[in-house]
């Protein structure tokens, strides 16, 4: 097929490309001007005042006063309100459920971010460029759709943010008659502020005045008023886009690592979920006079939904001091990610041809790449022995299903036409089975994460055969039923789609529910660990560890009443405690930063003495309490620790405490949940046999890309870590090249003066105290090592004693000690590092 068939008609293309170039070039110019300080922050405030007070109100009034309301489709505006309302309240409810403790202000600002679009600065020029010749009234609809957020939805969020603000200021007091009057005054003040904010909003005021002016002048303004407002209105586009670029300066410097997770989720909701929901709302209400007009309006609603978030969200967050950095950074990323989505959406508007052949080839080629990615991920899991641990064992099963899916698609070939045969039937059956199992394994992985957080890996190990039976057994039964009821030597496509739709709805419900509960458990565990660590830091000698120099399972790990190792989270460890000598004293918190966890919510803990009692209480079950009466470590929990090591639930000594990589699994589940949402939209559209053109092609493309390319997500998350394969391979070849399996140290005569001086000072002043502090008997892999310590424990001791300022200096100090033969690795295979490797004093 010729490449030109993918393009818009020349008239629309000539308008669209310059409009996109114009908008984002002006934004870039504003960013550069702010970065080089050509326009200062004070000057940018003046530009903002001009845009918000003069240019935008003039443009709104002029547009509404000249609009012929007889051409306005009020059903369409109702559908837009319905679509925005669904997303608005869904985001709000999910945020409230996930937040621990409940944060109403965050729920409000997140809901505004996901529904309020940059209608005027960025949306108007692009919408006008696309529909200028065919539907010029569509651009004017923006002035009526903007008040939907500003006057109807946003006030709900403002109420929540005001409540959060009042709670933070401790102004709500209801314990006395005066407090009750104060509470009533506070509620009255809250209501007054909301009404005042709505009444004085320039956009809403000019919207009302524009409608009044339209009625008074019968949409024909006086030339004097029209020309005056036109001058202000014409200046809006350039100044608003330039101001948007100015506000982007310095807003993404804090978004690194885990901090990117929440912005990505919000942006996915804004740019993908909201457009689909609004399009379906318009289609469900039949907003057009006929099917053709409804299809055009639904496409317009989808394109409108891809407009990025308005800069006003940053203003709201700054006003209430809610997630200021997060909102600013998310707004920047959302603006630039919207460009390719809007471009692709605008491109497919006028496409009406059948591209089944091209879609089939795309899926075939993508499956070849996915096959390679699956093989690599499975190899990494096997070589690094991650498959022995949870939740990687579940992830490996998901990767195997993805491998089968890639093989079945490659087996089917790139052609969309085929002759029914037994080979085709077997290929379709394998493809259907693997597709269903990928969906179920995603939901089972979310169940495993939840159980891992709430019950521990021991419970998940006993549960995973059941999860495997569900994730592989149910698809096998479904595929067998499809084969048994086939009309010929091929599966019934409608039946396959119907079962897939039911599975998608079931899996996305289970996945999102388990993910929500998992995040709540994780937040509760992190808060309790932090509070307990603070309490324990005041009395470090009153608590004892479970295992001396314990190896952590993950970055943060606590012991629960339900399993051997429960409540595993991927959040950063809280502050570690030290004893009087600055050593670990056998407390696992020194290795993992954790204390015993309970099932009690952190919000319910108000008594300091109660927290102290909980921190001293052993975490073993009541039936085993008689075994831990003394001050020594609990025998029952020590036995469970050894059992966990035997089962392979504990990472190897060289894992550096990476644990279950739960953050990566969380990202994986979120992305696959988005894939399920797109799959539901595509499958529903296909089963209802709607018009398969325009936006449908974009949805089909996304569904194929995510379904057949889901292994690439796994590859990016689990296959690109250099410490998993590349660095060990380099070390292996270096060892073979040098022909030695031990650390080669310089001779005593060749030691530097600094090394000798460090060793002499350490022997004279610190050696005995250090041995007493950190040398412990440690059991590892069925053996007990006498008087050993971990490298990370020595690093912390050196910092606590003032011999090193930070970890890097402590590692350098430890290397001097190892070169001077004062310490050595247990097997003499490694130099000194800040890791769980075991060392001994010579």
HELIX and SHEET records of a PDB file:
HELIX    1   1 UNK A    3  UNK A    6  5                                   4    
HELIX    2   2 UNK A   10  UNK A   35  1                                  26    
HELIX    3   3 UNK A   41  UNK A   50  1                                  10    
HELIX    4   4 UNK A   51  UNK A   55  3                                   5    
HELIX    5   5 UNK A   56  UNK A   65  1                                  10    
HELIX    6   6 UNK A   69  UNK A   71  5                                   3    
HELIX    7   7 UNK A   74  UNK A   98  1                                  25    
HELIX    8   8 UNK A  104  UNK A  115  1                                  12    
HELIX    9   9 UNK A  119  UNK A  123  3                                   5    
HELIX   10  10 UNK A  124  UNK A  131  1                                   8    
HELIX   11  11 UNK A  137  UNK A  147  1                                  11    
HELIX   12  12 UNK A  148  UNK A  153  3                                   6    
HELIX   13  13 UNK A  154  UNK A  168  1                                  15    
HELIX   14  14 UNK A  177  UNK A  199  1                                  23    
HELIX   15  15 UNK A  202  UNK A  217  1                                  16    
HELIX   16  16 UNK A  223  UNK A  234  1                                  12    
HELIX   17  17 UNK A  236  UNK A  247  1                                  12    
HELIX   18  18 UNK A  259  UNK A  268  1                                  10    
HELIX   19  19 UNK A  269  UNK A  273  3                                   5    
HELIX   20  20 UNK A  274  UNK A  284  1                                  11    
HELIX   21  21 UNK A  291  UNK A  305  1                                  15    
HELIX   22  22 UNK A  312  UNK A  320  1                                   9    
HELIX   23  23 UNK A  324  UNK A  347  1                                  24    
HELIX   24  24 UNK A  356  UNK A  383  1                                  28    
HELIX   25  25 UNK A  386  UNK A  388  5                                   3    
HELIX   26  26 UNK A  392  UNK A  412  1                                  21    
HELIX   27  27 UNK A  422  UNK A  454  1                                  33    
HELIX   28  28 UNK A  457  UNK A  468  1                                  12    
HELIX   29  29 UNK A  469  UNK A  473  3                                   5    
HELIX   30  30 UNK A  474  UNK A  484  1                                  11    
HELIX   31  31 UNK A  493  UNK A  536  1                                  44    
HELIX   32  32 UNK A  540  UNK A  542  5                                   3    
HELIX   33  33 UNK A  589  UNK A  592  1                                   4    
HELIX   34  34 UNK A  602  UNK A  604  5                                   3    
HELIX   35  35 UNK A  608  UNK A  616  1                                   9    
HELIX   36  36 UNK A  622  UNK A  627  5                                   6    
HELIX   37  37 UNK A  635  UNK A  646  1                                  12    
HELIX   38  38 UNK A  653  UNK A  655  5                                   3    
HELIX   39  39 UNK A  662  UNK A  687  1                                  26    
HELIX   40  40 UNK A  695  UNK A  708  1                                  14    
HELIX   41  41 UNK A  710  UNK A  718  1                                   9    
HELIX   42  42 UNK A  726  UNK A  738  1                                  13    
HELIX   43  43 UNK A  748  UNK A  750  5                                   3    
HELIX   44  44 UNK A  753  UNK A  765  1                                  13    
HELIX   45  45 UNK A  767  UNK A  774  1                                   8    
HELIX   46  46 UNK A  791  UNK A  800  1                                  10    
HELIX   47  47 UNK A  807  UNK A  819  1                                  13    
SHEET    1   A 2 UNK A 556  UNK A 558  0                                        
SHEET    2   A 2 UNK A 566  UNK A 569 -1                                        
SHEET    1   B 4 UNK A 776  UNK A 780  0                                        
SHEET    2   B 4 UNK A 783  UNK A 790 -1                                        
SHEET    3   B 4 UNK A 838  UNK A 841 -1                                        
SHEET    4   B 4 UNK A 823  UNK A 825 -1                                        
END                                                                             
